[in-house]
Structure formats: structure tokens, C-alpha cells
Amino acid sequence: MKEKKPTKPTKPLNSYAKYSGIGIQMFAIIAVGSYLGVKLDEKFPNEHKLYTLFLSLGSVIMSIIYVIRRITKDSKEN
């Protein structure tokens, strides 16, 4: 018979820490993108604050992609 490898019990505190860290990183990505957009709009003024709009939207998309990749990577490891 084949022996089954013992699985490590996952601690709930580890998963909470991992996913709260992902949330903090997501917030940081969005904050940096928005901050850069505001600073660019101050330096190069335009009518509709396009730098803030596009960099904020781009940072939200980047953070969502980051979260999806991180969660799929973690699920493949388990």
C-alpha cells in the first residue's frame, strides 16, 4: 500500500495574517497610484484631472491582478 503523506494542519491565524497582508498591499498600490496622479495633475494641470483618473484606475486594476495571482499561487501550493 502507498503511504499517505501527513498533511500539515493549517493555523487559522496564519491565513488571517496572510490575507490581511494582501489587503494592506492592495491598499498601498492604490494609494501610491492615486498620489502619483494627484502630483502629476498639480505639476501638469489639465481640465479633467486625467492623470489622477488614469493612475487611480490603473492602480486598482494592478492591485486586483496582484490579489488574483497571489491567491491562485497560494491555492496551488496547498
PDB file of N, CA, C and O in Angstrom:
ATOM      1  N   MET A   1       0.827  -1.181   0.000  1.00  0.00           N
ATOM      2  CA  MET A   1       0.000   0.000   0.000  1.00  0.00           C
ATOM      3  C   MET A   1       0.870   1.242   0.000  1.00  0.00           C
ATOM      4  O   MET A   1       1.989   1.255   0.513  1.00  0.00           O
ATOM      5  N   LYS A   2       0.322   2.264  -0.584  1.00  0.00           N
ATOM      6  CA  LYS A   2       1.028   3.538  -0.588  1.00  0.00           C
ATOM      7  C   LYS A   2       0.740   4.274   0.711  1.00  0.00           C
ATOM      8  O   LYS A   2      -0.385   4.318   1.208  1.00  0.00           O
ATOM      9  N   GLU A   3       1.799   4.841   1.227  1.00  0.00           N
ATOM     10  CA  GLU A   3       1.618   5.620   2.447  1.00  0.00           C
ATOM     11  C   GLU A   3       1.240   7.046   2.093  1.00  0.00           C
ATOM     12  O   GLU A   3       1.815   7.652   1.189  1.00  0.00           O
ATOM     13  N   LYS A   4       0.287   7.558   2.802  1.00  0.00           N
ATOM     14  CA  LYS A   4      -0.117   8.933   2.585  1.00  0.00           C
ATOM     15  C   LYS A   4       0.785   9.857   3.385  1.00  0.00           C
ATOM     16  O   LYS A   4       1.126   9.590   4.538  1.00  0.00           O
ATOM     17  N   LYS A   5       1.159  10.946   2.742  1.00  0.00           N
ATOM     18  CA  LYS A   5       1.973  11.924   3.446  1.00  0.00           C
ATOM     19  C   LYS A   5       1.102  12.650   4.457  1.00  0.00           C
ATOM     20  O   LYS A   5      -0.021  13.046   4.146  1.00  0.00           O
ATOM     21  N   PRO A   6       1.610  12.824   5.652  1.00  0.00           N
ATOM     22  CA  PRO A   6       0.809  13.585   6.616  1.00  0.00           C
ATOM     23  C   PRO A   6       0.725  15.048   6.195  1.00  0.00           C
ATOM     24  O   PRO A   6       1.727  15.667   5.837  1.00  0.00           O
ATOM     25  N   THR A   7      -0.456  15.570   6.243  1.00  0.00           N
ATOM     26  CA  THR A   7      -0.644  16.977   5.862  1.00  0.00           C
ATOM     27  C   THR A   7      -0.460  17.854   7.087  1.00  0.00           C
ATOM     28  O   THR A   7      -0.844  17.498   8.201  1.00  0.00           O
ATOM     29  N   LYS A   8       0.128  18.987   6.851  1.00  0.00           N
ATOM     30  CA  LYS A   8       0.312  19.935   7.945  1.00  0.00           C
ATOM     31  C   LYS A   8      -1.013  20.619   8.246  1.00  0.00           C
ATOM     32  O   LYS A   8      -1.690  21.097   7.335  1.00  0.00           O
ATOM     33  N   PRO A   9      -1.380  20.666   9.503  1.00  0.00           N
ATOM     34  CA  PRO A   9      -2.604  21.408   9.813  1.00  0.00           C
ATOM     35  C   PRO A   9      -2.348  22.907   9.640  1.00  0.00           C
ATOM     36  O   PRO A   9      -1.342  23.441  10.109  1.00  0.00           O
ATOM     37  N   THR A  10      -3.261  23.555   8.971  1.00  0.00           N
ATOM     38  CA  THR A  10      -3.089  24.992   8.764  1.00  0.00           C
ATOM     39  C   THR A  10      -3.634  25.734   9.967  1.00  0.00           C
ATOM     40  O   THR A  10      -4.709  25.424  10.482  1.00  0.00           O
ATOM     41  N   LYS A  11      -2.889  26.693  10.390  1.00  0.00           N
ATOM     42  CA  LYS A  11      -3.327  27.502  11.515  1.00  0.00           C
ATOM     43  C   LYS A  11      -4.171  28.646  10.986  1.00  0.00           C
ATOM     44  O   LYS A  11      -3.772  29.321  10.038  1.00  0.00           O
ATOM     45  N   PRO A  12      -5.335  28.876  11.586  1.00  0.00           N
ATOM     46  CA  PRO A  12      -6.196  29.943  11.083  1.00  0.00           C
ATOM     47  C   PRO A  12      -5.544  31.317  11.206  1.00  0.00           C
ATOM     48  O   PRO A  12      -5.808  32.205  10.395  1.00  0.00           O
ATOM     49  N   LEU A  13      -4.703  31.493  12.208  1.00  0.00           N
ATOM     50  CA  LEU A  13      -4.048  32.785  12.384  1.00  0.00           C
ATOM     51  C   LEU A  13      -3.104  33.079  11.228  1.00  0.00           C
ATOM     52  O   LEU A  13      -2.980  34.233  10.817  1.00  0.00           O
ATOM     53  N   ASN A  14      -2.435  32.061  10.693  1.00  0.00           N
ATOM     54  CA  ASN A  14      -1.539  32.261   9.557  1.00  0.00           C
ATOM     55  C   ASN A  14      -2.309  32.728   8.322  1.00  0.00           C
ATOM     56  O   ASN A  14      -1.850  33.625   7.615  1.00  0.00           O
ATOM     57  N   SER A  15      -3.458  32.140   8.057  1.00  0.00           N
ATOM     58  CA  SER A  15      -4.223  32.543   6.871  1.00  0.00           C
ATOM     59  C   SER A  15      -4.802  33.946   7.048  1.00  0.00           C
ATOM     60  O   SER A  15      -4.882  34.708   6.084  1.00  0.00           O
ATOM     61  N   TYR A  16      -5.208  34.295   8.271  1.00  0.00           N
ATOM     62  CA  TYR A  16      -5.684  35.664   8.510  1.00  0.00           C
ATOM     63  C   TYR A  16      -4.573  36.668   8.281  1.00  0.00           C
ATOM     64  O   TYR A  16      -4.792  37.712   7.668  1.00  0.00           O
ATOM     65  N   ALA A  17      -3.394  36.360   8.766  1.00  0.00           N
ATOM     66  CA  ALA A  17      -2.258  37.271   8.597  1.00  0.00           C
ATOM     67  C   ALA A  17      -1.885  37.397   7.121  1.00  0.00           C
ATOM     68  O   ALA A  17      -1.586  38.488   6.634  1.00  0.00           O
ATOM     69  N   LYS A  18      -1.909  36.272   6.421  1.00  0.00           N
ATOM     70  CA  LYS A  18      -1.558  36.282   5.001  1.00  0.00           C
ATOM     71  C   LYS A  18      -2.517  37.145   4.196  1.00  0.00           C
ATOM     72  O   LYS A  18      -2.085  37.973   3.394  1.00  0.00           O
ATOM     73  N   TYR A  19      -3.815  36.957   4.406  1.00  0.00           N
ATOM     74  CA  TYR A  19      -4.791  37.679   3.610  1.00  0.00           C
ATOM     75  C   TYR A  19      -4.961  39.128   4.057  1.00  0.00           C
ATOM     76  O   TYR A  19      -5.321  39.980   3.245  1.00  0.00           O
ATOM     77  N   SER A  20      -4.713  39.419   5.313  1.00  0.00           N
ATOM     78  CA  SER A  20      -4.734  40.827   5.711  1.00  0.00           C
ATOM     79  C   SER A  20      -3.524  41.544   5.140  1.00  0.00           C
ATOM     80  O   SER A  20      -3.602  42.728   4.811  1.00  0.00           O
ATOM     81  N   GLY A  21      -2.410  40.842   5.020  1.00  0.00           N
ATOM     82  CA  GLY A  21      -1.236  41.422   4.367  1.00  0.00           C
ATOM     83  C   GLY A  21      -1.504  41.725   2.909  1.00  0.00           C
ATOM     84  O   GLY A  21      -1.047  42.744   2.392  1.00  0.00           O
ATOM     85  N   ILE A  22      -2.233  40.859   2.245  1.00  0.00           N
ATOM     86  CA  ILE A  22      -2.595  41.101   0.846  1.00  0.00           C
ATOM     87  C   ILE A  22      -3.482  42.345   0.752  1.00  0.00           C
ATOM     88  O   ILE A  22      -3.326  43.144  -0.172  1.00  0.00           O
ATOM     89  N   GLY A  23      -4.398  42.513   1.685  1.00  0.00           N
ATOM     90  CA  GLY A  23      -5.257  43.693   1.694  1.00  0.00           C
ATOM     91  C   GLY A  23      -4.472  44.979   1.907  1.00  0.00           C
ATOM     92  O   GLY A  23      -4.756  46.001   1.282  1.00  0.00           O
ATOM     93  N   ILE A  24      -3.493  44.924   2.783  1.00  0.00           N
ATOM     94  CA  ILE A  24      -2.651  46.095   3.033  1.00  0.00           C
ATOM     95  C   ILE A  24      -1.831  46.429   1.796  1.00  0.00           C
ATOM     96  O   ILE A  24      -1.672  47.601   1.455  1.00  0.00           O
ATOM     97  N   GLN A  25      -1.310  45.414   1.123  1.00  0.00           N
ATOM     98  CA  GLN A  25      -0.544  45.654  -0.099  1.00  0.00           C
ATOM     99  C   GLN A  25      -1.440  46.217  -1.202  1.00  0.00           C
ATOM    100  O   GLN A  25      -1.011  47.074  -1.974  1.00  0.00           O
ATOM    101  N   MET A  26      -2.666  45.746  -1.275  1.00  0.00           N
ATOM    102  CA  MET A  26      -3.613  46.268  -2.264  1.00  0.00           C
ATOM    103  C   MET A  26      -3.884  47.747  -1.990  1.00  0.00           C
ATOM    104  O   MET A  26      -3.894  48.561  -2.914  1.00  0.00           O
ATOM    105  N   PHE A  27      -4.103  48.088  -0.731  1.00  0.00           N
ATOM    106  CA  PHE A  27      -4.317  49.485  -0.357  1.00  0.00           C
ATOM    107  C   PHE A  27      -3.100  50.340  -0.700  1.00  0.00           C
ATOM    108  O   PHE A  27      -3.248  51.459  -1.193  1.00  0.00           O
ATOM    109  N   ALA A  28      -1.907  49.824  -0.446  1.00  0.00           N
ATOM    110  CA  ALA A  28      -0.681  50.581  -0.726  1.00  0.00           C
ATOM    111  C   ALA A  28      -0.515  50.843  -2.225  1.00  0.00           C
ATOM    112  O   ALA A  28      -0.120  51.940  -2.619  1.00  0.00           O
ATOM    113  N   ILE A  29      -0.810  49.853  -3.056  1.00  0.00           N
ATOM    114  CA  ILE A  29      -0.700  50.027  -4.515  1.00  0.00           C
ATOM    115  C   ILE A  29      -1.657  51.120  -4.988  1.00  0.00           C
ATOM    116  O   ILE A  29      -1.279  51.978  -5.786  1.00  0.00           O
ATOM    117  N   ILE A  30      -2.889  51.090  -4.497  1.00  0.00           N
ATOM    118  CA  ILE A  30      -3.877  52.090  -4.901  1.00  0.00           C
ATOM    119  C   ILE A  30      -3.481  53.474  -4.388  1.00  0.00           C
ATOM    120  O   ILE A  30      -3.624  54.465  -5.103  1.00  0.00           O
ATOM    121  N   ALA A  31      -2.987  53.542  -3.160  1.00  0.00           N
ATOM    122  CA  ALA A  31      -2.597  54.836  -2.586  1.00  0.00           C
ATOM    123  C   ALA A  31      -1.439  55.461  -3.352  1.00  0.00           C
ATOM    124  O   ALA A  31      -1.453  56.663  -3.618  1.00  0.00           O
ATOM    125  N   VAL A  32      -0.439  54.664  -3.707  1.00  0.00           N
ATOM    126  CA  VAL A  32       0.707  55.190  -4.449  1.00  0.00           C
ATOM    127  C   VAL A  32       0.273  55.673  -5.836  1.00  0.00           C
ATOM    128  O   VAL A  32       0.701  56.740  -6.278  1.00  0.00           O
ATOM    129  N   GLY A  33      -0.560  54.910  -6.515  1.00  0.00           N
ATOM    130  CA  GLY A  33      -1.036  55.306  -7.837  1.00  0.00           C
ATOM    131  C   GLY A  33      -1.844  56.593  -7.787  1.00  0.00           C
ATOM    132  O   GLY A  33      -1.676  57.471  -8.633  1.00  0.00           O
ATOM    133  N   SER A  34      -2.712  56.702  -6.803  1.00  0.00           N
ATOM    134  CA  SER A  34      -3.519  57.918  -6.667  1.00  0.00           C
ATOM    135  C   SER A  34      -2.654  59.118  -6.309  1.00  0.00           C
ATOM    136  O   SER A  34      -2.854  60.211  -6.839  1.00  0.00           O
ATOM    137  N   TYR A  35      -1.702  58.922  -5.421  1.00  0.00           N
ATOM    138  CA  TYR A  35      -0.802  60.008  -5.020  1.00  0.00           C
ATOM    139  C   TYR A  35       0.001  60.511  -6.215  1.00  0.00           C
ATOM    140  O   TYR A  35       0.131  61.718  -6.421  1.00  0.00           O
ATOM    141  N   LEU A  36       0.533  59.586  -6.996  1.00  0.00           N
ATOM    142  CA  LEU A  36       1.278  59.999  -8.192  1.00  0.00           C
ATOM    143  C   LEU A  36       0.391  60.755  -9.175  1.00  0.00           C
ATOM    144  O   LEU A  36       0.831  61.724  -9.794  1.00  0.00           O
ATOM    145  N   GLY A  37      -0.841  60.319  -9.319  1.00  0.00           N
ATOM    146  CA  GLY A  37      -1.773  61.009 -10.205  1.00  0.00           C
ATOM    147  C   GLY A  37      -2.063  62.431  -9.747  1.00  0.00           C
ATOM    148  O   GLY A  37      -2.115  63.353 -10.561  1.00  0.00           O
ATOM    149  N   VAL A  38      -2.250  62.605  -8.449  1.00  0.00           N
ATOM    150  CA  VAL A  38      -2.505  63.944  -7.907  1.00  0.00           C
ATOM    151  C   VAL A  38      -1.289  64.840  -8.119  1.00  0.00           C
ATOM    152  O   VAL A  38      -1.427  65.996  -8.521  1.00  0.00           O
ATOM    153  N   LYS A  39      -0.109  64.309  -7.848  1.00  0.00           N
ATOM    154  CA  LYS A  39       1.107  65.113  -8.013  1.00  0.00           C
ATOM    155  C   LYS A  39       1.334  65.484  -9.483  1.00  0.00           C
ATOM    156  O   LYS A  39       1.752  66.605  -9.775  1.00  0.00           O
ATOM    157  N   LEU A  40       1.069  64.570 -10.397  1.00  0.00           N
ATOM    158  CA  LEU A  40       1.210  64.889 -11.820  1.00  0.00           C
ATOM    159  C   LEU A  40       0.183  65.930 -12.261  1.00  0.00           C
ATOM    160  O   LEU A  40       0.484  66.786 -13.093  1.00  0.00           O
ATOM    161  N   ASP A  41      -1.029  65.860 -11.707  1.00  0.00           N
ATOM    162  CA  ASP A  41      -2.037  66.868 -12.049  1.00  0.00           C
ATOM    163  C   ASP A  41      -1.666  68.240 -11.498  1.00  0.00           C
ATOM    164  O   ASP A  41      -1.992  69.264 -12.098  1.00  0.00           O
ATOM    165  N   GLU A  42      -0.984  68.260 -10.355  1.00  0.00           N
ATOM    166  CA  GLU A  42      -0.520  69.543  -9.833  1.00  0.00           C
ATOM    167  C   GLU A  42       0.586  70.127 -10.708  1.00  0.00           C
ATOM    168  O   GLU A  42       0.639  71.335 -10.940  1.00  0.00           O
ATOM    169  N   LYS A  43       1.463  69.256 -11.187  1.00  0.00           N
ATOM    170  CA  LYS A  43       2.591  69.720 -11.989  1.00  0.00           C
ATOM    171  C   LYS A  43       2.171  70.068 -13.422  1.00  0.00           C
ATOM    172  O   LYS A  43       2.633  71.061 -13.985  1.00  0.00           O
ATOM    173  N   PHE A  44       1.301  69.253 -14.001  1.00  0.00           N
ATOM    174  CA  PHE A  44       0.821  69.463 -15.373  1.00  0.00           C
ATOM    175  C   PHE A  44      -0.701  69.595 -15.344  1.00  0.00           C
ATOM    176  O   PHE A  44      -1.407  68.625 -15.620  1.00  0.00           O
ATOM    177  N   PRO A  45      -1.211  70.769 -15.019  1.00  0.00           N
ATOM    178  CA  PRO A  45      -2.673  70.914 -14.863  1.00  0.00           C
ATOM    179  C   PRO A  45      -3.426  70.675 -16.176  1.00  0.00           C
ATOM    180  O   PRO A  45      -2.975  71.046 -17.259  1.00  0.00           O
ATOM    181  N   ASN A  46      -4.571  70.053 -16.032  1.00  0.00           N
ATOM    182  CA  ASN A  46      -5.478  69.874 -17.161  1.00  0.00           C
ATOM    183  C   ASN A  46      -6.914  70.003 -16.655  1.00  0.00           C
ATOM    184  O   ASN A  46      -7.152  70.059 -15.449  1.00  0.00           O
ATOM    185  N   GLU A  47      -7.840  70.049 -17.558  1.00  0.00           N
ATOM    186  CA  GLU A  47      -9.221  70.363 -17.196  1.00  0.00           C
ATOM    187  C   GLU A  47      -9.901  69.266 -16.382  1.00  0.00           C
ATOM    188  O   GLU A  47     -10.668  69.569 -15.468  1.00  0.00           O
ATOM    189  N   HIS A  48      -9.642  68.018 -16.691  1.00  0.00           N
ATOM    190  CA  HIS A  48     -10.385  66.918 -16.076  1.00  0.00           C
ATOM    191  C   HIS A  48      -9.573  66.068 -15.112  1.00  0.00           C
ATOM    192  O   HIS A  48     -10.035  64.999 -14.713  1.00  0.00           O
ATOM    193  N   LYS A  49      -8.386  66.502 -14.725  1.00  0.00           N
ATOM    194  CA  LYS A  49      -7.511  65.751 -13.819  1.00  0.00           C
ATOM    195  C   LYS A  49      -7.325  64.317 -14.318  1.00  0.00           C
ATOM    196  O   LYS A  49      -7.591  63.352 -13.602  1.00  0.00           O
ATOM    197  N   LEU A  50      -6.873  64.209 -15.533  1.00  0.00           N
ATOM    198  CA  LEU A  50      -6.755  62.909 -16.190  1.00  0.00           C
ATOM    199  C   LEU A  50      -5.675  62.026 -15.583  1.00  0.00           C
ATOM    200  O   LEU A  50      -5.829  60.805 -15.538  1.00  0.00           O
ATOM    201  N   TYR A  51      -4.586  62.624 -15.116  1.00  0.00           N
ATOM    202  CA  TYR A  51      -3.524  61.814 -14.515  1.00  0.00           C
ATOM    203  C   TYR A  51      -4.051  61.083 -13.282  1.00  0.00           C
ATOM    204  O   TYR A  51      -3.798  59.892 -13.100  1.00  0.00           O
ATOM    205  N   THR A  52      -4.783  61.803 -12.443  1.00  0.00           N
ATOM    206  CA  THR A  52      -5.350  61.170 -11.251  1.00  0.00           C
ATOM    207  C   THR A  52      -6.336  60.079 -11.642  1.00  0.00           C
ATOM    208  O   THR A  52      -6.334  58.996 -11.057  1.00  0.00           O
ATOM    209  N   LEU A  53      -7.156  60.356 -12.604  1.00  0.00           N
ATOM    210  CA  LEU A  53      -8.160  59.392 -13.055  1.00  0.00           C
ATOM    211  C   LEU A  53      -7.520  58.114 -13.576  1.00  0.00           C
ATOM    212  O   LEU A  53      -7.872  57.015 -13.147  1.00  0.00           O
ATOM    213  N   PHE A  54      -6.574  58.262 -14.508  1.00  0.00           N
ATOM    214  CA  PHE A  54      -5.980  57.081 -15.133  1.00  0.00           C
ATOM    215  C   PHE A  54      -5.046  56.323 -14.199  1.00  0.00           C
ATOM    216  O   PHE A  54      -5.036  55.092 -14.201  1.00  0.00           O
ATOM    217  N   LEU A  55      -4.265  57.041 -13.402  1.00  0.00           N
ATOM    218  CA  LEU A  55      -3.369  56.335 -12.483  1.00  0.00           C
ATOM    219  C   LEU A  55      -4.133  55.657 -11.353  1.00  0.00           C
ATOM    220  O   LEU A  55      -3.738  54.580 -10.906  1.00  0.00           O
ATOM    221  N   SER A  56      -5.209  56.261 -10.888  1.00  0.00           N
ATOM    222  CA  SER A  56      -6.034  55.607  -9.869  1.00  0.00           C
ATOM    223  C   SER A  56      -6.689  54.349 -10.430  1.00  0.00           C
ATOM    224  O   SER A  56      -6.675  53.294  -9.796  1.00  0.00           O
ATOM    225  N   LEU A  57      -7.257  54.472 -11.612  1.00  0.00           N
ATOM    226  CA  LEU A  57      -7.890  53.313 -12.244  1.00  0.00           C
ATOM    227  C   LEU A  57      -6.860  52.225 -12.548  1.00  0.00           C
ATOM    228  O   LEU A  57      -7.113  51.042 -12.319  1.00  0.00           O
ATOM    229  N   GLY A  58      -5.709  52.629 -13.059  1.00  0.00           N
ATOM    230  CA  GLY A  58      -4.654  51.656 -13.347  1.00  0.00           C
ATOM    231  C   GLY A  58      -4.142  50.956 -12.106  1.00  0.00           C
ATOM    232  O   GLY A  58      -3.854  49.759 -12.144  1.00  0.00           O
ATOM    233  N   SER A  59      -4.022  51.685 -10.999  1.00  0.00           N
ATOM    234  CA  SER A  59      -3.536  51.059  -9.771  1.00  0.00           C
ATOM    235  C   SER A  59      -4.577  50.112  -9.181  1.00  0.00           C
ATOM    236  O   SER A  59      -4.213  49.101  -8.580  1.00  0.00           O
ATOM    237  N   VAL A  60      -5.855  50.416  -9.340  1.00  0.00           N
ATOM    238  CA  VAL A  60      -6.898  49.490  -8.884  1.00  0.00           C
ATOM    239  C   VAL A  60      -6.843  48.197  -9.693  1.00  0.00           C
ATOM    240  O   VAL A  60      -6.939  47.106  -9.130  1.00  0.00           O
ATOM    241  N   ILE A  61      -6.690  48.317 -11.000  1.00  0.00           N
ATOM    242  CA  ILE A  61      -6.592  47.128 -11.858  1.00  0.00           C
ATOM    243  C   ILE A  61      -5.347  46.318 -11.506  1.00  0.00           C
ATOM    244  O   ILE A  61      -5.401  45.091 -11.422  1.00  0.00           O
ATOM    245  N   MET A  62      -4.225  47.011 -11.300  1.00  0.00           N
ATOM    246  CA  MET A  62      -2.985  46.311 -10.929  1.00  0.00           C
ATOM    247  C   MET A  62      -3.133  45.586  -9.592  1.00  0.00           C
ATOM    248  O   MET A  62      -2.649  44.464  -9.438  1.00  0.00           O
ATOM    249  N   SER A  63      -3.795  46.216  -8.634  1.00  0.00           N
ATOM    250  CA  SER A  63      -3.938  45.578  -7.326  1.00  0.00           C
ATOM    251  C   SER A  63      -4.867  44.369  -7.398  1.00  0.00           C
ATOM    252  O   SER A  63      -4.644  43.379  -6.701  1.00  0.00           O
ATOM    253  N   ILE A  64      -5.896  44.436  -8.223  1.00  0.00           N
ATOM    254  CA  ILE A  64      -6.789  43.281  -8.388  1.00  0.00           C
ATOM    255  C   ILE A  64      -6.037  42.127  -9.047  1.00  0.00           C
ATOM    256  O   ILE A  64      -6.184  40.975  -8.636  1.00  0.00           O
ATOM    257  N   ILE A  65      -5.237  42.427 -10.059  1.00  0.00           N
ATOM    258  CA  ILE A  65      -4.436  41.388 -10.706  1.00  0.00           C
ATOM    259  C   ILE A  65      -3.456  40.775  -9.708  1.00  0.00           C
ATOM    260  O   ILE A  65      -3.257  39.560  -9.689  1.00  0.00           O
ATOM    261  N   TYR A  66      -2.847  41.622  -8.883  1.00  0.00           N
ATOM    262  CA  TYR A  66      -1.918  41.128  -7.863  1.00  0.00           C
ATOM    263  C   TYR A  66      -2.616  40.175  -6.892  1.00  0.00           C
ATOM    264  O   TYR A  66      -2.079  39.115  -6.573  1.00  0.00           O
ATOM    265  N   VAL A  67      -3.796  40.542  -6.428  1.00  0.00           N
ATOM    266  CA  VAL A  67      -4.528  39.702  -5.479  1.00  0.00           C
ATOM    267  C   VAL A  67      -4.915  38.380  -6.121  1.00  0.00           C
ATOM    268  O   VAL A  67      -4.781  37.331  -5.491  1.00  0.00           O
ATOM    269  N   ILE A  68      -5.391  38.408  -7.356  1.00  0.00           N
ATOM    270  CA  ILE A  68      -5.789  37.172  -8.035  1.00  0.00           C
ATOM    271  C   ILE A  68      -4.588  36.249  -8.212  1.00  0.00           C
ATOM    272  O   ILE A  68      -4.687  35.049  -7.957  1.00  0.00           O
ATOM    273  N   ARG A  69      -3.457  36.798  -8.648  1.00  0.00           N
ATOM    274  CA  ARG A  69      -2.256  35.970  -8.812  1.00  0.00           C
ATOM    275  C   ARG A  69      -1.788  35.389  -7.491  1.00  0.00           C
ATOM    276  O   ARG A  69      -1.400  34.222  -7.428  1.00  0.00           O
ATOM    277  N   ARG A  70      -1.820  36.179  -6.448  1.00  0.00           N
ATOM    278  CA  ARG A  70      -1.361  35.715  -5.136  1.00  0.00           C
ATOM    279  C   ARG A  70      -2.260  34.615  -4.598  1.00  0.00           C
ATOM    280  O   ARG A  70      -1.766  33.625  -4.058  1.00  0.00           O
ATOM    281  N   ILE A  71      -3.565  34.770  -4.734  1.00  0.00           N
ATOM    282  CA  ILE A  71      -4.490  33.760  -4.224  1.00  0.00           C
ATOM    283  C   ILE A  71      -4.391  32.469  -5.027  1.00  0.00           C
ATOM    284  O   ILE A  71      -4.438  31.385  -4.446  1.00  0.00           O
ATOM    285  N   THR A  72      -4.256  32.559  -6.363  1.00  0.00           N
ATOM    286  CA  THR A  72      -4.115  31.335  -7.151  1.00  0.00           C
ATOM    287  C   THR A  72      -2.791  30.644  -6.853  1.00  0.00           C
ATOM    288  O   THR A  72      -2.726  29.414  -6.841  1.00  0.00           O
ATOM    289  N   LYS A  73      -1.741  31.410  -6.613  1.00  0.00           N
ATOM    290  CA  LYS A  73      -0.450  30.820  -6.255  1.00  0.00           C
ATOM    291  C   LYS A  73      -0.550  30.089  -4.927  1.00  0.00           C
ATOM    292  O   LYS A  73      -0.033  28.981  -4.783  1.00  0.00           O
ATOM    293  N   ASP A  74      -1.217  30.708  -3.949  1.00  0.00           N
ATOM    294  CA  ASP A  74      -1.363  30.076  -2.646  1.00  0.00           C
ATOM    295  C   ASP A  74      -2.243  28.830  -2.717  1.00  0.00           C
ATOM    296  O   ASP A  74      -1.988  27.854  -2.010  1.00  0.00           O
ATOM    297  N   SER A  75      -3.265  28.852  -3.554  1.00  0.00           N
ATOM    298  CA  SER A  75      -4.136  27.693  -3.660  1.00  0.00           C
ATOM    299  C   SER A  75      -3.443  26.525  -4.363  1.00  0.00           C
ATOM    300  O   SER A  75      -3.739  25.366  -4.075  1.00  0.00           O
ATOM    301  N   LYS A  76      -2.521  26.825  -5.286  1.00  0.00           N
ATOM    302  CA  LYS A  76      -1.771  25.757  -5.952  1.00  0.00           C
ATOM    303  C   LYS A  76      -0.771  25.114  -4.999  1.00  0.00           C
ATOM    304  O   LYS A  76      -0.490  23.920  -5.107  1.00  0.00           O
ATOM    305  N   GLU A  77      -0.238  25.887  -4.078  1.00  0.00           N
ATOM    306  CA  GLU A  77       0.728  25.347  -3.115  1.00  0.00           C
ATOM    307  C   GLU A  77       0.078  24.406  -2.128  1.00  0.00           C
ATOM    308  O   GLU A  77       0.719  23.470  -1.650  1.00  0.00           O
ATOM    309  N   ASN A  78      -1.199  24.641  -1.810  1.00  0.00           N
ATOM    310  CA  ASN A  78      -1.896  23.786  -0.839  1.00  0.00           C
ATOM    311  C   ASN A  78      -2.524  22.674  -1.544  1.00  0.00           C
ATOM    312  O   ASN A  78      -3.164  21.829  -0.918  1.00  0.00           O
TER     313      ASN A  78
END
